[in-house]
C-alpha cells in the first residue's frame, strides 16, 4: 500500500473511540473542582457533605481499591460559621496529633510551604508527608496532606495509602495535588 493510500485510508476508516485523557470533576455546584481527575481503571468517586455544630464540610473522594489498603485521594472544604473560631494556621499544626487515630506509630514527618489552587488564584499553604505504621490495619501507611486557610474556610487536599501505592500511583497523586481547585465562598 502506497503512502497516499495509507493517508486516505486513515481519513476514511472508522475512528477508534479513545477515552478522554482529561476529566474535570465539578463537585458541590463548583465549590470543589478537580481539573484532571483520575481516569485509570478502578477509581470510584463519591461526594459527601455534612454539617457540624458550627461548621459545614464538603468532601470529594476518589478511592482505588488496593491491598492491603485502598489508595484514597480527598479534597475537602470546611467552612466555619460566622462567629465561630476560624481555622488554625496550617503552618502551626501538630501533624502527628492531627493523624494520631490513623497511625500506631509515626516514623517520619516532613513539612513544607506550598500553594493551593483556587479558581481565582493561589493561597499560601502548608503540606505535610507522614509515614509510619497504620493503626488499623497495622501496615505501612503514608499520608500527604496540604492545608490552606482563607478567612473562615479551610481547604484540604489529601492522599492516603501504602508507600507502595504512593510509588506506583505517584503521577496520579501529584496530578491530584496540582489540579484540585477550590472556590472560596467568602
For each residue, the residues with C-beta under 8 A, 3 or more apart:
1: 5 6 9
2: 5 6
3: 6 7
4: 7 8
5: 1 2 8 9
6: 1 2 3 9 10
7: 3 4 10 11
8: 4 5 11 12
9: 1 5 6 12 13
10: 6 7 13
11: 7 8
12: 8 9
13: 9 10
14:
15:
16:
17:
18: 21
19: 39
20: 23 39
21: 18 39
22: 35 36 39
23: 20 36 37 39
24: 33 34 35 36 37
25: 33 34 37 45 60
26: 29 30 33
27: 30 31 32 33 34 47 58 60 75
28: 31 32 47 49 58 60 77
29: 26
30: 26 27 33 119 183
31: 27 28 58 77 182 183 185
32: 27 28 58 60 75 77 180 181 182 183
33: 24 25 26 27 30 119 180 181 182 183
34: 24 25 27 37 60 75 176 179 180 181
35: 22 24 179 180 181
36: 22 23 24 175 179
37: 23 24 25 34 43 45 62 179
38: 43 62 64 73 172 175 176
39: 19 20 21 22 23 43
40: 43 172
41:
42: 64 65
43: 37 38 39 40 62 63 64
44: 62 63 64 65
45: 25 37 60 61 62 63
46: 60 61 63
47: 27 28 58 59 60 61
48: 58 59 61
49: 28 56 57 58 59
50: 56 57
51: 55 56 57
52: 55 56 57
53:
54: 80 81 83 84 85
55: 51 52 78 79 80 81 84
56: 49 50 51 52 78 79 81
57: 49 50 51 52 76 77 78 79
58: 27 28 31 32 47 48 49 76 77 78
59: 47 48 49 74 75 76
60: 25 27 28 32 34 45 46 47 74 75 76
61: 45 46 47 48 72 73 74
62: 37 38 43 44 45 72 73 74 176
63: 43 44 45 46 70 71 72 73
64: 38 42 43 44 70 71 72 165 169
65: 42 44 70
66: 69 70 71 161 162 165
67:
68: 137 139 162
69: 66 134 137 139 141 161 162 165
70: 63 64 65 66 161
71: 63 64 66 159 160 161 162 165 166 169
72: 61 62 63 64 158 159 160 161
73: 38 61 62 63 158 159 172 173 176
74: 59 60 61 62 156 157 158 159 160
75: 27 32 34 59 60 156 157 158 176 180 182
76: 57 58 59 60 154 155 156 157 158
77: 28 31 32 57 58 153 154 155 156 182
78: 55 56 57 58 87 153 154 156
79: 55 56 57 152 153 185
80: 54 55 84 85 86 87 152 153 154
81: 54 55 56 84 152
82: 152
83: 54
84: 54 55 80 81 152
85: 54 80
86: 80 149 151 152
87: 78 80 90 149 152 153 154
88: 92 93 149
89: 92 93 149
90: 87 93 125 126 147 148 149 154
91: 113 126
92: 88 89
93: 88 89 90 97 98 126 128 147
94: 97 98
95: 98 99 109 111 128 130 145
96: 99 100 103 106 109 130
97: 93 94 100
98: 93 94 95 145
99: 95 96 102 103 106 130 143
100: 96 97 103
101: 135
102: 99 134 135 141 143 160
103: 96 99 100 106 130 132 133 134 135 141
104: 132 133 134 135 138
105: 132 133
106: 96 99 103 109 130 131 132
107: 131 132 133
108: 129 130 131 132
109: 95 96 106 128 129 130
110: 128 129
111: 95 126 127 128 129
112: 126 127
113: 91 124 125 126 127
114: 124 125 126 127 146
115: 122 123 124 125 148
116: 122 123 124 125 146 147 148 155 157 182
117: 122 178 179 180 181 182
118: 121 122 123 150 155 181 182 183 184
119: 30 33 181 182 183
120: 183 184
121: 118
122: 115 116 117 118
123: 115 116 118 148 149 150 155
124: 113 114 115 116 148
125: 90 113 114 115 116 146 147 148 155
126: 90 91 93 111 112 113 114 146 147 148
127: 111 112 113 114 144 145 146 147
128: 93 95 109 110 111 143 144 145 146
129: 108 109 110 111 142 143 144
130: 95 96 99 103 106 108 109 141 142 143
131: 106 107 108 140 141 142 143 163
132: 103 104 105 106 107 108 140 141
133: 103 104 105 107 138 139 140 141
134: 69 102 103 104 137 138 139 140 141
135: 101 102 103 104 138
136:
137: 68 69 134
138: 104 133 134 135
139: 68 69 133 134 162
140: 131 132 133 134 162 163 164
141: 69 102 103 130 131 132 133 134 160 161 162 163
142: 129 130 131 159 160 161 162 163 165 166
143: 99 102 128 129 130 131 158 159 160
144: 127 128 129 158 159 166 173 177
145: 95 98 127 128 156 157 158 159
146: 114 116 125 126 127 128 156 157 158 177
147: 90 93 116 125 126 127 154 155 156
148: 90 115 116 123 124 125 126 154 155
149: 86 87 88 89 90 123 153 154 155
150: 118 123 153 155 184 186
151: 86 184 186
152: 79 80 81 82 84 86 87 186
153: 77 78 79 80 87 149 150 182 184 185 186
154: 76 77 78 80 87 90 147 148 149
155: 76 77 116 118 123 125 147 148 149 150 182
156: 74 75 76 77 78 145 146 147
157: 74 75 76 116 145 146 176 177 180
158: 72 73 74 75 76 143 144 145 146
159: 71 72 73 74 142 143 144 145 166 173 176 177
160: 71 72 74 102 141 142 143
161: 66 69 70 71 72 141 142 165 166 169
162: 66 68 69 71 139 140 141 142 165 166
163: 131 140 141 142 166 167
164: 140 167 168
165: 64 66 69 71 142 161 162 168 169
166: 71 142 144 159 161 162 163 169 170 173
167: 163 164 170
168: 164 165
169: 64 71 161 165 166 172 173
170: 166 167 173 174
171: 174 175
172: 38 40 73 169 175 176
173: 73 144 159 166 169 170 176 177
174: 170 171 177 178
175: 36 38 171 172 178 179
176: 34 38 62 73 75 157 159 172 173 179 180
177: 144 146 157 159 173 174 180
178: 117 174 175
179: 34 35 36 37 117 175 176
180: 32 33 34 35 75 117 157 176 177
181: 32 33 34 35 117 118 119
182: 31 32 33 75 77 116 117 118 119 153 155
183: 30 31 32 33 118 119 120
184: 118 120 150 151 153
185: 31 79 153
186: 150 151 152 153
